[in-house]
Amino acid sequence: MSFPYIDAMVIDARPKLPPLEPIEGVSFRLVNEEDWPAIEAGFSEAFNGAQRPRSEWLWKYGANHERVFALVAVDRQSELIAYYGSLIGHLQVDGQEHKSLQPCDVFRLKREGTSTAMVFSALVQETILHALQHEDFAIGFGFPGARHLQIGLKRLGYSDPVDVIQLVRAASAGIPRVLRWPYRVDDHADLASIESLWQRSSHRYPVAQVRDSAYLDYRYVKNPINYIYRSVSRGKRLHAWTVLRKVDNQIKVVDLVWDGRDSRALRLLNLEIIRCAVEAGATTLEMWLNGDEKALRIFAAGGWGPNPNPLPLGLTVAVLKPGLEPHAIAKRMYVTLGDSDLA
């Protein structure tokens, strides 16, 4: 039986963008290699002198520029006014992979003659228009600040934000006792084994960033940040794996993949995370974890609780293809700190 009216039933939640009014003296274009020194300087200016090591800039935007989709706003002298960049990835939604964009490092600089113009709003809109017209992107997701979120909700089709579950634990709190047998713990990143783990585990996450070997190699192994790895295996099969990072006196749980088969594997991984924090001299641990209720219960039993001072961030989604509903995606997405650019 055929349904000739089926196309009319397909949800089309793409942004309904208002006409873009020209801004005198300002133009928008795709980023090029010559822009990066100005972007690096602009980032520091916009974020109160914050400095990112050159190695991180080169990792994110140098040899890996094919993973970046970015536009800039410039004045008549081609001087940078604003930057809106996104990292390219793949999001799985109910078994189908979609090319995705994750905005990061976005900013707008105060410049004479443009201070009252809506340059940032126009740049974001121009980015979405370009993505709609010239690329095969399907989904954008991120954790925008208050002003960016307000613009997105009002003009750009962003979903209502979904709260990020932010957990903390004291490193000095009692370390739970866990029987290791029949599991063992390792401290490296075997990409083939992790991808195999992801393939066996991904069905647990209806919506998630695809954690295949290409993504993991770029995001963690080639990243100049000194990440720490812990994994739990039985025989030759990996059952749980995590990425950690020490920042000041805190250990951050950046990423986590667990096959969900045996709670002992995740309980043992939790034990190793706590041991790592104690050995590193950390006083607290932090984790983001949306979209895995089973893991949340295990971590809660292992001493984790809600962060009393959470970052004021929520997950928002915009869709760039018909047939996808942004808020439904945001509500069901598996989220760790690694899905942001904060760790």
N, C-alpha and C positions, 0 to 999 in steps of 0.2 A: 504494500500500500504506500502510495506517495503522498506527501504533504506539500503542495505547491506554495503554501503560505508560511513555510517554516522559517524563511529568511526574516520575515517580519517579526518573528518571536526571538531572534537573537539579540541579546543585550548589547547595546553599544554605549559604553560608559566612557568613551574617549573624551578628552577635554573639549568643551565647546568654547573655543577661544574668541574673545571679542576682537574687533579690528585693531591692529597694532598701529598706533599713531606715531609718525616719525618724530624723532627727538633731534632738534637742531644741533648739529655739530657732533653727533654720535652715530657710529656705525657698528654693525655686528658681523662677525665672521668666525669661521672655524679657526681653532688655534693652530699655530705652526711652530716649528722647532725654535725659531728666534724669539718666541714669546716667553719661554720658560724663565730666563733670568728676571724679567719684569714680574712674572707671576710669583716667583719666590719672594722678591722684595715686597710685592703687594700683600702677600700673605702675612708677612711679618708686620707690615704697617696696619693691616686690618685687625690683627689679633694682638694688639698691644705689645709688639716687640717679640712675639713668640718666634722661636728659631727652630727649624727642622733641619737635622743633619743633611748635608748635601747627598750623602749616600741614600737616604730615604727618598729624596726628590728624584734621584737618578733611577732608583728601583721603580718608583711609581710611574714616572713620566719619561724616563730615558729609553732604555732598551725595550721597555714594555709599552711603548706609546700606542701599539696596536690595540691595547686594552683600554684606551682612553677615548672618550667622546666629549669634546669640550668646545665651547664658544667663548669669545671675549667681546667686550664692548670697548671701543677705542674712540679717542677724540680725533679732531682734524689732523693733528700731528702724529697720529697713530700711537699715542700714549695710552697705556692701559687705564681703564676706569673700573671695569668689573670683570669677574671671571666666574664661569659656571662650568664645572667639569664633573664628569661621571666616569666611574669604572665600569667596564663592560663585563658581564657575566652571563650565567644561565640560571633561570629559576624553573624548578619543576612544579607544575600545578596539575594535580590529579593524574600523574603519569606522563604528562607531556612537557617537554622542555621548551622554554621560551627565552629568547635573547632579552637580557635585562640591562638596566642602567641603575647605578647607585651613585647619586650625587655626593661629592665630597670636596672639601677645600673651597667652597663657594664664598665669594666676598664682593663687596662694593666699596670703592675708595671715594673719599671726599675730594672733589676736584672743582676748582673755580669754574663757574659757568654751567655746571651740571648739578649743583647741590639740591635744587628743587625738582629736578626731573626724575621720573620713575625709571631710572636706568636699570636697576636690578630686576624689577618686574618685567620690563621689556626684554631683558636678556634671557630670563627663564622662559618667557613665552616664545621667543625666537628659537631657543634650544628645542622646545617641544615641537614647534612647527617643523623644524629641520628634521627631527627624528621621525615625525609622522610622514613627511613627504619624501625623504631621501634614504631612510635606513629601514632595516627589518626588525627594529626593536618592538617588543610587545608590552613590557612592564617596566616601570620605574619604581624604586622603593628607597626609603631613607628615613632619617631621624632628624627632621629639620628643627632649627631653632624657632623661637616664638614668631619673629617677624616673617621669616620665610614661610612658616606654616600658615600664617594669616593670609599671605598672598596666594599660596597654593589652594587653600580652601575657598577663597573668594573668586579666584580668576582661572585656576589651572586644573581643576578636576581632581584635586587630592582627596583621598578618603579621609574620614574622621580618624584621628590618631588612635591607635591601640596601645594601651599601657605596656611597657616593657617590664617583665618580671625581673627585678634586680635583687639578688641575694647576697648576703655577706655571712662570714663566719670568722670567729676569732681563732687565730692560729694556736693560741695558748690553751684553748678549750680542750677537754679530754679527747684524746685520739681513740676512736672506736676500735675494738678488737675485731679483726676479720681473719677467718681461716683462709690462708692462701691456696691450699690444695683444692682443686687440681690446676690452679692458674699460676702463671708467672708474670712478672712485671719487667718491661724493657723501657729504655729511655731514648729511643731514636724514632725517626720518621721513615718507615719503609713504605714508599708511595704505592707500590703494587699491592701490598697487604691492606693498606688503608682504603684504596679504591675498591678492593674486593669487599671489605667491611661495609663501605658505603653502598655498594650494589645490593648487599644482603639486608641493609638497614633502611634504605631510602623509602621503602613502602610504609614505614612508620611515620613519615613526615609528608602529608599530602601536599604541603607547600614548603619549599626549602631551596636555598642556594645549592646548586649541584656541586658536591664536594668530590669531584673526580681528581685524578692525579695531576692533570694540567692545572686546575685551579689551586690545589694544595701546594704544588711546586712553586707556582707564582706567589701565592698569598703568604706562604710561610717559609718554605725552604730557601727560596731566593731572596727573601726579605732580609735586609741588613740588621733588623731587630734580632736580638739574641733570645729567641724563643726556647722554651723548655718543653720536651715531649715526654709523655708517659703513656704506656699502652699495657693492656692486659690480654694475654693470650692463653689458649689451651692447646697444647700440641703446636701445630703449624697454623692454627686459625686464630685470627685477631678478633676479639669480642668487644673491646672498648678502647678508645684512644682520645687523648686530650692534648691541647696546646696551652701552655702557661706562659705568663710573662711577669717578671718582677719589675714593679714601678715603685720607687721609694721603699716604703715599708709594707708594701702590699703585693700579694700574688693575685694576678688576674687570670681567671679561667677563660681563655680567649675562644676556644672551640672545643667541641665534644661530639663524638660519634659513638653510639652504643647500639648493639643489635637487639637489645630488649629481651634476650632469651633467658638470662640468668641474673638475678639481682646481685648475686655474689660478685660478679665481674665488676659491676658499677660500684658496689660497696668497697671493693678492694681498690678501685681507681680513686675513689674519694679519699681513702686512707693514704694513698700515695701522694695525692694533691696536698693533703695536710702535712705529711712528712716533708714534702718539698718546701713548703712555706716555713716550717720550723727550721729546717737546715739552712735556708736562705736568710734567716733572721727576720722574716716578715712577721708582722703582728696581726694582720687581717688578710682575709681572702674575699674576692668579689667575683660574681658570676651573673651573666644574663642567661635566662632560659625560658623562652616561650615555646609552646607547641610540643612539649613532652611531659605529660602529666605523670607518667610512670617514673621517669627520672626525677621529677620534682619531689615525689613522695620519698624516694630513697635518699635524696640529699637532705630533705627536711629531717628524716630520721637520723641522719649523720651529722646534725648540728647546725645546718644552714637555716637562715631565717630572712625575712624581708629587710632590705636596706632601710634604716630609719632616715637616711638622707639621700634619697634617690635623685639621680639626674633628672631634670624636668624635660624628658624626651619621650616621644611616642613614635611608633612605627606608622608611616603613611605610605599609601600605594597610589599610583596613577597608572592607567592602562592606555596603551597606544594601539590596540587592535580590538575589533569587536569580539564579543563572546566571553569577555572576562569581566568580573565584577570586583572592583578594587577593595571594598571593605571586607568582602568575604575572603579575599586573598590575605589581607592584613591580619584578620582574626585567626587564621589557621596557620600562619607562617611559623616555621621553626626558626628561632632567633637566638644567636649567641653574640657575644661581644665581637667576634670575628666578622659578623655581618655589618658592623659599623667600621668607621676609620678611626676609632678611639683607642684601639689596642693593636 
